[in-house]
Amino acid sequence: MTSLTKILHDKILLEIRNVNAGQGQRYKPLIVDKHSEELLYSVCDKLEVLDASVSYVVNINDVKAAPESEAIYLLMPTNQNVDRVISHFSGGRRMFAKVHLFFTEGLPESLFKRLTNSPACDFLARLSELNINFLVKESQVFVANLHSAFFSMYCPPPSQRDVVAAREFLTEDLKFTSRVIANACITLNEFPFIRYYSPSHHAPLGVLAPQFSDPSSSTTSNEPYAPRQPPSRYQPSPGPSSSSTALGSYAENTSKWAAKLSSRAGSLARSYGSDSGSGQESGDHVSKVLAMMVLETLEEYQKANPDWPRADTGDGRARPRGTLLITDRAMDTITPFVHEFTYQAMAYDLLELKDDQYKYTFVNEKGADEETSIPINEKDDIWVETRHLHMREAIDKLQADFKAFAEKNVQATAGTASLDKLKDMLAQLPQFKEQRIAFSKHLSLAEECMALFGKRKLPDVAHIEQCCATGVTPEGKTPKTLVEEMVPLLDSRDVPPLDKARIIALYIQYREGVPEEDRRRLYQHAKLNIPERDAIDNLSLLGTRVTRGPNDKDVRRKLKARLNSENDFDLSRYKPLLKTVIEDSVSGKLDQSVFPYLRDSPNSPEAPSSLAPAPTGPTARPGQRVMPLGGSQPTSLRSAKPNWHKAARPGGGGGGGGGYGAASRERLLVFVAGGMTYSEIRTAYETTAALNRDVYIGSTHITRAGGQLSASGGIARGGFIDDLKMLQSGGPDSSVIPGGLRGRQVNQGGFQEFYDMKYFEKEKALAPAPTPAPGARGPGGSAPGSTGAAGGTGMRPPVGMQPPPHLTQSDSYSSMNSGESGGAGKKWKRFFK
């Protein structure tokens, strides 16, 4: 299958090579901001970037003027970055002779007009949108990197007066998430059928709950939500269009946006196009709200790019139209609590692998202990081959592979060596340092996991968990002695509070709630503190019944997880509910009342079953808007020859960016809003191999129950239980939202201000521009001292300030009607490539 990593890798590097393949200077510097640099290096090595005829990569804060050279800019589409680009060519400055400017996703209309009506316009050789703003974690995994969405989705407003502010927070997070999903679809050249999770056993959650359905009479208070104050030197862009712009959408104001959608997406979609309201209707679950936003975004993109998606899959066959399943964490609150014993999930559950780095001590070739930190990623073949194996199978494979390696290279035999003995043997292979370090890393990682497995009594803990999660014992019978087996573990000092909380949470869900007195006794046995108890109680905010009364009946759920019949390990009998959903979706058995289609379905007469035929003749590549300047012509990515593999490799797959050259196999995209687990990630790989589908999975973030325990054995920060314990209060002590939702201020500038704040970075002052001779003209024909931005900083002029002398009033930054560049008089049009 086509790897997301390879798609983005090829797309970015080919864009850079296409620039450098043109006439003029071959080697050009690449200017990035902090966030675009993270996207770049998530899929490309530094040496690969330099090999694409890049002279050096530098942050936009540290760029040095090279007036005779050309440069490539790769930036997030923010007010700050547009202002910084303008400032590079204003006030007598000229950083470069020409600029090839790439934005990671769609540039809002107001920023587009501000940029093209500025002195920087005369220096732009190219202006393009790449639609790559999603963070690829693995070959089939991407995230929005928006952990805060968990709180905005499920935290109830503290009072009725705060409903409007809470809905605004949710709208901002969902709009951002919808753009990430849309970027992934555009990059994959996929306009999928969309299905969303619509549970019937509980009402909408969080601010979408029925009790908050009429916020019209409420007002946003200064406490706890207060207006946001932008950072110094930062001002949001003016005009309503910046707040109403979605990916690839060019509506000039929210009323026009609503009118365009009036006959197609209904009033619900119109509310999403506006930043003036909450953006949701009562009665809608969060998955439906998100699905509608994604559909709206993709439709607007398709209107602007009629030839998208293209049918060219590289093998001469039309690829069937894929499906996007949108669900949220509330669909399955069991999986995050269950201990997973496959290699990757166990390692991330038990150890603190911060930033995917593993710190460990190994014996070097001199026989001394050496401490190092090594990344855990798909560049490590050993990791890729073992990460989804059960830990016992992974250890067996590591030992067998090492023995084969040792016999092949040093004519030695490892015999029946233990893990410690194997690590010592590795030190005797100095000529194979790279392989030695790789094996040592994984043996140390496996050893540390197994040490915690015994120390924390995980065999006994996991037995209880599996019985609660599956509802049956290893013998297939209903468990009847769970409490008797639980209490000794809850009383034990060897079992940390984190694991005790997991046991109780799973038991409560197995019983579909327990009486208040029974829950209190379980807490007392476990000696849980107040925050740890809150974590379990707050499961009710995710639609899970925690307290059960004498007259309460069993909850009738239409979705139920099935047993893992393919697993031979008693402690791994449970499989995530998401795997059942994927299997039923592929087989056509997924209940449409639980996962309804949004508008089109495969059985709809108007719905295309495959991608539309590719247009003939020279066309622009879909997914990109390109404005050639100065006679330069748009360049297009050439379809790469597909590579066929019996088993897909993380860096392999079929060909170039945007899905061009991809295999013709049908795709299934799954998105879990509110956090996905590593066991669910594994599900994507397993179903890809078993169901003949290319399955990609994404989420707002990756979650785990806790991670490495604190010094006191308490709940680690940033995990699922840590999020739950602060959910009712809005996460005031959360590591992902400083100050929590109550510290998150209400922004006054619409979605673009939210976006700007998310990607804001501290700036350095630019060096003063050289003073021109009296009467001389500056770059772009501007008069001396004219900046195109207030004070020569690249900022838009404050309210009431006159535009620069070389711009007429109709050409000023605040004008929404001009299409001409300041001073140059060039007509700018939008081209799509």
C-alpha positions in Angstrom: 0.0 0.0 0.0 1.0 3.6 -0.3 2.8 4.9 2.8 1.7 8.3 4.1 5.3 9.0 5.0 6.4 8.4 1.4 3.6 10.4 -0.1 4.5 13.5 1.9 8.2 12.8 1.5 7.9 12.7 -2.3 5.5 15.6 -2.5 7.7 18.0 -0.5 11.0 17.0 -2.1 9.6 17.0 -5.6 8.1 20.5 -5.1 11.6 21.7 -4.0 13.3 19.9 -6.9 10.9 21.4 -9.4 11.8 24.9 -8.1 15.5 24.2 -8.3 15.2 22.5 -11.7 14.1 25.8 -13.3 16.3 28.4 -14.8 18.5 30.5 -12.6 20.3 29.7 -9.4 20.3 26.0 -8.7 21.0 25.9 -4.9 18.6 27.9 -2.8 18.1 28.3 0.9 14.9 26.9 2.4 13.3 29.2 4.9 10.9 27.6 7.5 9.1 28.4 10.7 9.2 26.2 13.7 6.0 24.3 12.8 6.6 23.8 9.1 10.1 22.5 10.0 8.5 19.9 12.2 6.3 18.8 9.3 9.3 18.7 7.0 11.5 16.6 9.2 8.7 14.3 10.2 9.0 12.7 6.7 12.3 13.9 5.4 15.9 13.6 6.6 18.0 16.7 6.6 20.4 15.2 4.1 17.6 14.4 1.8 16.4 18.0 1.9 19.9 19.3 1.2 20.3 16.8 -1.7 17.3 18.4 -3.3 19.5 21.4 -4.2 18.9 23.2 -1.0 21.9 25.1 0.2 20.8 25.3 3.8 17.6 25.3 6.0 17.1 28.2 8.3 14.3 29.4 10.6 12.6 32.6 9.3 13.7 34.3 12.5 17.4 33.7 11.7 17.4 34.4 7.9 20.2 36.6 6.6 19.8 38.8 3.6 21.2 37.6 0.3 19.8 40.1 -2.2 21.4 38.4 -5.3 20.0 34.9 -4.4 16.7 33.2 -4.8 15.0 31.4 -1.8 12.3 28.9 -1.0 9.9 29.6 1.9 7.8 26.8 3.5 5.5 28.4 6.0 2.3 28.0 7.9 -0.5 30.3 6.6 -0.6 32.7 9.5 -0.9 36.4 9.9 2.5 36.4 11.5 4.2 34.6 8.6 2.6 36.8 6.0 3.7 39.9 7.9 7.2 38.5 8.2 7.4 37.8 4.4 6.2 41.4 3.7 8.7 42.8 6.2 11.5 41.0 4.3 10.8 43.2 1.3 9.6 46.5 2.9 11.1 49.5 4.5 14.1 49.4 2.1 14.8 45.7 2.7 15.3 43.1 0.1 16.2 39.7 1.6 16.3 37.9 -1.7 16.1 38.5 -5.4 13.2 36.1 -5.8 11.0 34.0 -3.5 9.3 30.7 -4.2 6.6 30.8 -1.4 4.9 27.6 -0.3 2.2 27.5 2.4 1.5 24.2 4.1 -2.3 24.6 3.5 -4.8 27.0 2.1 -4.1 30.7 2.5 -7.1 32.7 3.8 -8.4 35.3 1.3 -7.6 38.3 3.4 -4.0 37.2 3.8 -3.7 36.4 0.1 -4.9 39.9 -0.7 -2.6 41.5 1.9 0.4 39.6 0.5 -0.3 40.3 -3.1 -1.0 44.0 -2.4 2.3 44.5 -0.6 5.8 45.3 -1.8 6.7 41.7 -1.4 4.6 40.9 -4.4 7.3 42.1 -6.8 9.7 39.5 -5.5 7.4 36.4 -5.6 8.3 33.9 -8.3 5.7 31.4 -7.1 3.0 31.2 -4.5 1.6 27.7 -3.8 -0.5 25.8 -1.2 0.6 22.2 -0.5 -2.2 20.9 1.8 0.2 19.0 3.9 -0.6 20.2 7.4 -1.0 16.9 9.2 1.6 15.2 11.2 2.5 11.7 10.0 3.5 9.5 12.9 3.8 6.2 11.0 3.2 4.9 7.5 -0.5 4.5 8.1 -1.0 7.0 11.0 -1.5 10.7 11.2 -2.5 13.1 14.0 -3.8 16.7 14.3 -1.6 17.3 17.3 -4.5 18.8 19.1 -4.7 17.1 22.5 -6.9 20.0 23.8 -9.8 18.8 21.7 -10.5 16.1 24.3 -11.4 18.8 26.8 -13.4 21.0 24.4 -15.4 17.9 23.3 -16.3 16.4 26.6 -16.0 19.1 29.3 -19.4 20.5 30.3 -19.6 24.3 30.6 -19.3 25.4 34.3 -22.6 27.4 33.9 -25.2 28.3 31.4 -23.6 31.7 30.9 -20.4 30.0 29.6 -22.1 27.9 26.9 -21.3 30.4 24.1 -17.7 30.4 25.0 -17.5 26.7 25.3 -19.1 26.2 21.9 -16.6 28.6 20.4 -13.8 26.5 21.8 -15.3 23.4 20.4 -15.9 25.0 17.0 -12.3 26.1 16.8 -10.9 22.7 17.7 -13.3 20.9 15.3 -12.6 23.3 12.4 -8.9 22.8 12.9 -9.4 19.0 13.0 -11.6 19.0 9.9 -8.8 20.8 8.0 -6.3 18.2 9.0 -8.6 15.4 7.9 -9.3 17.3 4.6 -5.5 17.8 4.1 -5.0 14.0 4.4 -7.8 13.3 2.0 -6.5 15.8 -0.6 -2.9 14.5 -0.3 -4.2 10.9 -0.8 -6.3 12.2 -3.8 -9.4 10.8 -2.1 -12.9 12.3 -1.8 -14.3 9.5 0.3 -17.8 8.5 1.4 -18.2 9.8 4.9 -19.8 7.9 7.8 -20.0 9.2 11.3 -20.6 7.6 14.7 -24.2 8.3 16.0 -24.8 6.4 19.2 -28.4 5.9 20.4 -27.6 4.9 24.0 -26.5 8.3 25.2 -27.2 11.9 24.3 -24.6 14.3 22.8 -21.9 15.1 25.2 -20.1 18.1 26.6 -21.4 21.5 25.4 -23.6 19.7 22.8 -25.6 18.1 25.6 -29.4 18.8 25.5 -29.2 21.0 28.7 -27.0 23.4 26.8 -29.1 23.5 23.7 -30.3 27.1 24.0 -27.3 29.4 24.6 -29.1 32.4 23.0 -30.0 33.9 26.2 -26.6 33.3 27.8 -23.7 35.7 27.6 -20.0 35.1 27.7 -18.6 36.2 31.0 -15.3 37.6 31.9 -14.9 34.9 34.4 -13.9 32.2 33.8 -13.6 33.0 30.0 -12.0 36.3 29.1 -11.1 37.9 25.7 -7.8 36.9 24.3 -4.9 39.3 24.2 -2.6 38.7 21.2 1.1 38.5 21.8 3.2 41.6 21.4 3.7 42.7 17.8 0.9 40.4 16.7 -2.4 41.6 15.3 -5.0 39.4 13.7 -6.0 40.0 10.1 -9.0 42.3 9.5 -12.2 41.4 7.9 -14.7 38.7 8.3 -13.3 36.5 5.5 -10.3 35.4 7.5 -12.5 33.9 10.1 -14.8 32.2 7.7 -12.2 30.7 5.4 -11.9 27.0 5.3 -9.3 25.0 3.4 -9.4 25.9 -0.3 -12.5 28.2 0.3 -12.6 31.6 -1.2 -15.8 33.1 0.2 -15.4 36.7 1.0 -17.7 36.8 4.0 -19.8 34.5 6.1 -23.1 35.5 4.5 -21.9 34.6 1.1 -20.5 31.3 2.5 -23.9 30.5 3.9 -25.7 31.4 0.7 -23.4 29.1 -1.3 -24.2 26.2 1.0 -27.9 26.9 1.5 -29.1 24.4 -1.1 -26.6 21.7 -0.3 -25.4 21.3 3.3 -28.3 23.0 5.1 -28.4 25.3 8.1 -26.0 23.2 10.1 -23.2 23.5 7.5 -23.9 27.3 7.2 -23.3 27.7 10.9 -19.9 26.1 10.5 -18.9 28.6 7.9 -19.4 31.5 10.3 -17.3 32.5 13.3 -20.1 34.6 14.7 -21.9 31.8 16.4 -21.3 28.5 18.2 -21.4 26.4 15.0 -23.5 23.5 16.3 -27.1 22.6 16.6 -28.5 20.8 19.6 -29.0 17.0 19.2 -25.9 16.5 17.1 -23.1 14.3 18.3 -19.6 15.6 18.0 -18.7 13.0 15.3 -21.6 14.3 13.1 -20.5 17.9 13.6 -16.9 17.0 12.6 -18.1 15.0 9.6 -20.2 17.9 8.3 -17.2 20.2 8.6 -15.0 17.8 6.7 -17.6 17.4 3.9 -18.0 21.2 3.7 -14.3 21.6 3.4 -13.8 19.0 0.7 -16.7 20.3 -1.3 -15.3 23.8 -1.3 -11.9 22.4 -2.4 -13.5 20.4 -5.2 -15.4 23.5 -6.4 -12.1 25.3 -6.7 -10.4 22.2 -8.2 -12.9 20.6 -10.6 -10.4 17.9 -11.7 -9.9 16.6 -8.2 -9.8 13.8 -7.3 -8.1 12.4 -10.4 -8.5 8.8 -11.5 -4.8 8.2 -12.2 -3.7 5.5 -9.8 -0.6 4.6 -11.7 -1.6 1.1 -12.7 -4.1 1.9 -15.4 -7.1 0.9 -13.3 -9.7 3.1 -11.6 -9.5 2.9 -7.8 -12.8 2.5 -6.0 -13.9 5.5 -4.0 -12.8 5.1 -0.4 -14.7 5.6 2.9 -14.0 7.8 5.8 -15.2 6.7 9.2 -15.4 9.4 11.8 -15.8 8.4 15.4 -14.7 9.7 18.8 -13.2 8.4 22.0 -16.6 8.0 23.7 -17.4 5.1 21.3 -14.9 2.9 23.2 -13.9 3.8 26.7 -12.6 0.3 27.5 -9.6 0.1 25.2 -7.6 2.9 26.8 -7.7 1.1 30.2 -6.7 -2.4 29.0 -3.1 -3.4 29.3 -1.8 -4.3 25.8 1.0 -6.8 25.6 2.1 -6.3 22.0 5.6 -4.7 21.8 4.8 -1.2 20.8 1.7 -0.7 22.9 3.3 -2.3 26.0 6.4 -0.1 25.6 4.5 3.1 25.3 2.2 2.1 28.1 4.8 1.2 30.7 7.7 3.4 29.8 8.2 7.1 29.3 9.2 7.3 25.6 9.1 11.1 25.4 9.2 12.4 21.9 9.6 8.8 20.7 13.0 8.6 22.3 14.2 5.7 24.4 17.0 6.4 27.0 18.9 3.4 28.1 22.4 2.2 29.2 24.4 -0.3 27.2 27.8 -1.9 27.3 30.1 -0.4 24.7 33.0 -2.1 23.0 35.4 -1.1 25.8 33.2 -3.0 28.3 32.0 0.2 30.0 28.4 1.3 30.5 27.3 4.0 28.2 24.0 6.0 28.3 22.4 7.1 25.1 19.0 8.1 23.7 17.8 6.6 20.5 14.7 7.3 18.5 11.9 4.8 18.1 10.6 5.1 14.6 10.1 3.4 11.3 13.7 3.9 10.2 14.5 1.0 12.5 13.8 -2.2 10.6 13.8 -4.2 13.8 11.1 -2.0 15.3 8.9 -2.3 12.2 9.2 -6.1 12.2 8.4 -6.6 15.9 6.2 -3.7 17.1 2.9 -5.4 16.6 4.0 -8.8 17.9 3.0 -10.1 21.3 5.9 -9.3 23.7 6.7 -13.0 24.0 6.9 -13.4 20.3 8.9 -10.2 20.0 11.5 -11.4 22.5 11.7 -14.8 20.7 12.3 -13.0 17.4 14.9 -10.7 18.8 16.8 -13.6 20.3 16.6 -15.6 17.1 17.6 -12.7 14.9 20.5 -11.9 17.1 21.8 -15.5 17.1 21.5 -15.6 13.3 23.4 -12.3 13.1 26.1 -13.4 15.5 26.6 -16.8 13.7 26.8 -15.0 10.4 29.3 -12.3 11.3 31.5 -13.7 14.1 31.0 -17.5 13.8 29.7 -17.6 17.3 26.7 -19.2 18.8 24.5 -17.6 21.4 23.2 -20.9 22.7 20.3 -20.4 25.1 21.6 -17.0 26.4 19.4 -14.8 28.5 18.7 -11.2 27.6 21.6 -10.0 29.9 24.0 -12.4 28.3 22.9 -11.3 24.8 23.7 -7.7 25.7 27.1 -8.6 26.9 27.8 -10.6 23.7 26.9 -7.5 21.6 29.7 -5.6 23.2 32.1 -8.1 21.5 31.1 -6.9 18.0 32.8 -3.5 17.6 32.9 -3.8 13.8 29.1 -3.8 13.7 28.4 -0.9 15.9 25.1 0.1 14.2 23.6 -3.3 14.4 25.0 -3.8 17.9 23.3 -0.6 19.1 20.0 -1.6 17.4 19.9 -5.0 19.0 21.0 -3.6 22.4 18.2 -1.0 22.3 15.5 -3.5 21.7 16.8 -6.1 24.1 17.0 -3.4 26.8 13.5 -2.1 26.0 12.1 -5.6 26.1 13.9 -6.4 29.4 12.6 -3.2 31.0 9.0 -4.0 30.0 9.2 -7.5 31.3 10.7 -6.3 34.6 7.7 -4.0 35.1 5.4 -6.8 34.0 6.4 -8.8 37.1 7.0 -5.9 39.5 3.5 -4.5 39.0 1.8 -7.9 39.1 0.5 -7.4 35.6 -0.4 -11.1 35.0 -2.9 -10.9 37.8 -4.1 -7.4 36.9 -4.4 -8.2 33.2 -6.5 -11.3 34.0 -9.1 -9.2 35.7 -9.0 -6.6 32.9 -9.6 -9.2 30.2 -12.5 -10.7 32.1 -14.1 -7.3 32.5 -13.4 -6.1 29.0 -14.6 -9.3 27.2 -17.2 -10.4 29.8 -15.9 -14.0 29.8 -13.1 -16.0 31.4 -10.4 -17.7 29.4 -12.6 -20.7 29.5 -15.4 -18.8 27.8 -17.6 -18.6 30.9 -19.2 -15.7 32.7 -16.9 -14.5 35.5 -18.4 -15.0 38.9 -15.6 -14.2 41.3 -14.3 -10.9 40.0 -14.7 -9.0 43.3 -13.0 -11.8 45.2 -10.1 -11.7 42.8 -10.0 -7.9 42.6 -9.9 -7.0 46.3 -6.4 -8.5 47.0 -5.0 -6.6 44.1 -6.6 -3.4 45.2 -5.2 -3.9 48.7 -1.7 -4.7 47.5 1.1 -2.2 47.8 2.8 -3.8 44.8 0.0 -2.6 42.5 0.4 1.1 41.8 -2.7 3.4 42.0 -2.7 3.8 38.2 -3.3 0.1 37.7 -5.9 0.0 40.5 -7.8 2.8 38.8 -7.8 0.8 35.5 -9.2 -2.3 37.2 -12.0 -0.4 38.9 -12.8 1.6 35.7 -13.1 -1.7 33.7 -15.1 -3.4 36.4 -17.6 -0.5 36.5 -18.0 -0.7 32.7 -18.4 -4.5 32.8 -21.2 -4.0 35.3 -22.6 -1.0 33.4 -22.4 1.0 36.6 -22.3 0.0 40.3 -24.2 1.3 43.3 -22.6 4.4 45.0 -21.8 2.4 48.1 -20.0 -0.4 46.2 -17.9 2.2 44.3 -16.9 3.9 47.5 -15.8 0.6 49.0 -13.7 -0.2 45.9 -12.0 3.3 46.2 -11.3 2.6 49.9 -9.7 -0.8 49.1 -7.5 0.8 46.4 -6.7 3.9 48.6 -7.3 6.2 45.6 -7.0 9.9 46.2 -9.6 12.4 45.2 -8.2 13.1 41.7 -7.9 9.4 40.9 -11.5 8.9 42.0 -12.6 11.8 39.8 -10.9 10.2 36.8 -13.2 7.2 37.2 -16.3 9.2 38.0 -15.8 11.5 35.0 -16.3 8.5 32.7 -19.9 9.6 32.9 -18.9 12.7 30.8 -18.0 10.3 28.0 -21.5 8.6 28.1 -20.5 5.7 30.3 -22.8 4.9 33.2 -20.8 4.9 36.4 -23.5 4.8 39.1 -26.3 2.2 38.8 -29.6 2.4 40.7 -31.8 -0.5 41.7 -34.2 0.1 38.8 -31.7 0.8 36.1 -31.7 -1.7 33.1 -28.8 -2.8 31.0 -27.6 -0.4 28.4 -28.5 -1.5 24.9 -25.6 -0.9 22.7 -25.8 -1.6 19.0 -22.0 -1.9 18.8 -20.2 -4.6 20.7 -16.6 -5.7 20.5 -16.0 -9.3 19.5 -13.4 -11.7 21.1 -10.0 -11.9 19.5 -10.3 -15.5 18.2 -7.0 -15.2 16.4 -4.9 -14.7 19.6 -3.5 -17.6 21.6 -2.7 -15.6 24.7 -5.2 -15.5 27.6 -4.1 -11.9 28.5 -4.8 -10.6 25.0 -8.3 -11.9 24.3 -9.9 -8.5 24.0 -9.7 -6.6 20.7 -10.6 -2.9 20.3 -14.2 -2.1 19.3 -12.7 -0.1 16.4 -11.5 -3.4 14.8 -15.0 -4.7 14.8 -16.2 -1.5 13.2 -13.6 -1.7 10.5 -14.4 -5.4 9.8 -18.1 -4.7 9.6 -17.6 -1.7 7.4 -15.6 -3.7 4.8 -18.0 -6.6 4.9 -21.0 -4.3 4.6 -22.5 -5.3 8.0 -21.9 -2.0 9.8 -25.2 -0.7 11.1 -26.2 2.4 9.2 -28.2 3.7 12.2 -25.0 3.8 14.2 -22.7 4.9 11.4 -24.9 6.7 8.9 -23.6 8.1 5.6 -23.3 11.8 5.2 -25.2 12.5 2.0 -23.6 10.1 -0.5 -23.4 6.4 0.0 -22.2 3.6 -2.3 -25.9 2.8 -3.1 -26.8 6.4 -4.0 -27.6 6.7 -7.7 -25.7 10.0 -7.9 -22.7 8.8 -6.1 -19.7 7.8 -8.2 -18.3 4.4 -7.3 -14.8 5.3 -8.4 -12.8 8.4 -9.1 -13.8 10.4 -12.1 -11.8 10.0 -15.3 -8.6 12.0 -15.4 -8.8 15.0 -17.8 -6.9 14.8 -21.0 -4.2 17.2 -22.0 -1.8 19.2 -19.7 -3.5 19.9 -16.4 -2.4 21.2 -13.1 -2.0 18.7 -10.3 -5.0 18.7 -7.9 -4.4 19.9 -4.4 -2.4 23.0 -5.2 -3.0 26.6 -6.1 -0.1 28.1 -8.0 0.5 31.7 -9.1 3.4 31.9 -11.6 5.1 35.3 -11.8 7.5 37.0 -14.1 6.8 34.6 -16.9 7.5 31.4 -14.9 5.3 28.5 -15.8 3.6 26.1 -13.3 5.5 22.9 -12.9 3.8 19.6 -12.1 4.8 16.5 -10.2 5.5 13.6 -12.4 3.8 10.4 -11.5 6.2 8.0 -10.0 6.4 4.4 -11.2 4.5 2.2 -8.7 6.5 -0.1 -6.6 4.8 -3.4 -5.8 5.6 -5.2 -2.6 4.1 -8.4 -1.2 4.1 -6.6 2.2 4.0 -2.9 2.4 7.0 -1.2 3.9 6.7 2.0 5.9 8.9 3.9 3.4 7.7 2.0 0.4 4.5 1.7 -1.4 3.3 3.0 -4.6 4.9 6.1 -5.8 4.6 9.8 -5.6 2.8 12.5 -3.6 -0.9 13.0 -3.5 -1.7 9.4 -4.2 -0.4 9.5 -7.7 1.0 6.1 -8.6 -0.9 4.5 -5.7 -2.2 1.0 -6.1 -5.9 0.7 -7.1 -6.9 -1.0 -3.9 -9.9 0.6 -2.1 -9.0 2.8 0.9 -10.6 3.1 4.3 -9.7 6.2 6.5 -10.6 6.1 10.2 -10.5 9.1 12.4 -10.9 9.0 16.2 -11.6 12.4 17.6 -10.4 12.7 21.3 -7.5 10.4 21.1 -6.5 7.0 19.7 -4.6 4.2 21.4 -1.6 2.1 20.2 -3.8 -1.0 20.1 -6.2 0.8 17.7 -3.2 1.9 15.6 -2.2 -1.8 15.4 -5.7 -2.5 14.2 -5.2 -0.4 11.1 -2.2 -2.6 10.1 -3.9 -5.9 10.9 -7.0 -5.1 8.9 -4.9 -3.8 6.0 -3.3 -7.2 5.7 -6.5 -9.2 6.3 -9.2 -7.3 4.5 -7.4 -6.2 1.2 -7.9 -2.6 2.0 -5.5 0.3 2.5 -6.5 1.4 6.1 -5.2 4.7 7.4 -6.0 5.9 10.9 -5.8 9.4 12.4 -6.8 11.2 15.5 -6.4 14.5 17.4 -3.6 12.8 19.3 -2.3 9.5 20.6 -3.4 8.6 24.1 -2.4 6.0 26.6 -3.7 5.1 30.1 -0.8 6.6 32.0 2.8 5.9 31.0 5.7 5.8 33.4 4.6 6.2 37.0 5.5 9.2 39.1 7.9 8.8 41.9 5.0 8.2 44.3 3.5 5.6 42.0 0.6 8.0 41.1 -0.9 8.8 37.8 1.5 10.1 35.2 0.7 13.4 33.4 -0.7 13.6 29.9 -2.3 10.1 29.8 -6.0 9.2 29.4 -6.6 8.8 33.2 -4.8 12.1 33.8 -7.1 13.8 31.3 -10.2 12.2 32.9 -9.4 13.4 36.4 -9.4 17.0 35.2 -12.2 16.7 32.7 -15.0 18.0 34.9 -13.0 21.1 35.8 -11.8 21.7 32.3 -8.2 20.6 32.8 -6.7 23.4 34.9 -3.6 21.4 35.8 -3.4 19.6 32.4 0.0 19.4 30.8 -1.6 20.0 27.4 -3.8 23.1 28.2 -2.0 25.5 30.6 -4.7 26.8 32.8 -7.3 24.5 31.3 -10.4 25.6 29.4 -11.0 28.3 32.0 -7.6 29.7 31.1 -8.3 29.5 27.4 -9.5 32.9 26.5 -12.3 33.7 24.1 -10.8 35.0 20.9 -12.3 38.0 19.1 -10.9 37.4 15.7 -12.5 34.2 14.5 -10.9 31.0 13.5 -7.9 32.6 11.9 -6.9 34.1 15.2 -7.1 30.7 16.8 -5.0 29.3 14.1 -2.5 32.2 14.4 -2.2 31.7 18.1 -1.6 28.0 17.7 1.3 28.5 15.4 2.7 31.7 16.9 6.4 31.8 17.6 8.5 34.5 19.2 10.2 36.8 16.7 13.6 38.4 16.5 13.9 42.0 15.4 15.0 42.4 11.8 18.3 44.3 11.2 17.7 47.9 10.1 17.5 48.4 6.4 20.2 50.4 4.6 19.3 54.0 4.1 18.8 54.7 0.4 20.2 57.8 -1.3 17.9 60.9 -1.3 15.2 60.5 -4.0 16.0 56.8 -4.6 13.3 54.3 -5.1 13.2 51.2 -2.9 12.5 47.6 -4.0 9.3 47.3 -6.0 9.3 51.0 -6.8 8.4 52.1 -3.3 9.5 55.4 -2.0 12.2 55.6 0.7 10.8 54.6 4.0 7.6 53.2 2.6 7.1 49.9 4.2 3.9 48.3 3.1 3.5 47.6 6.8 3.4 49.7 9.9 6.8 50.8 11.1 8.7 48.6 8.6 7.9 45.5 10.7 5.6 43.8 8.2 2.5 44.4 10.3 -0.6 45.7 8.8 -1.2 49.5 9.4 -3.1 50.2 12.6 -6.7 51.4 12.2 -6.7 54.9 10.8 -3.2 54.8 9.3 -2.9 55.8 5.7 -1.6 53.2 3.2 1.9 53.6 1.9 2.4 56.4 -0.7 2.9 54.0 -3.7 -0.5 52.4 -3.0 -3.8 53.9 -3.9 -6.7 53.7 -1.5 -8.2 50.8 -3.5 -4.9 49.0 -3.3 -4.5 49.2 0.5 -4.2 46.2 2.7 -7.8 46.6 4.0 -9.2 46.6 0.5 -11.2 43.4 -0.2 -11.8 44.2 -3.9 -8.4 44.8 -5.4 -6.6 42.1 -7.3 -3.5 44.1 -8.2 -0.1 44.1 -6.5 1.1 47.3 -4.9 3.2 49.5 -7.2 3.6 46.8 -9.8 0.1 46.9 -11.3 0.2 43.2 -12.1 -3.0 41.3 -12.3 -3.0 38.3 -10.0 -5.2 35.3 -10.7 -5.5 32.1 -8.9 -4.3 29.0 -10.7 -4.5 25.5 -9.4 -2.0 22.9 -10.0 
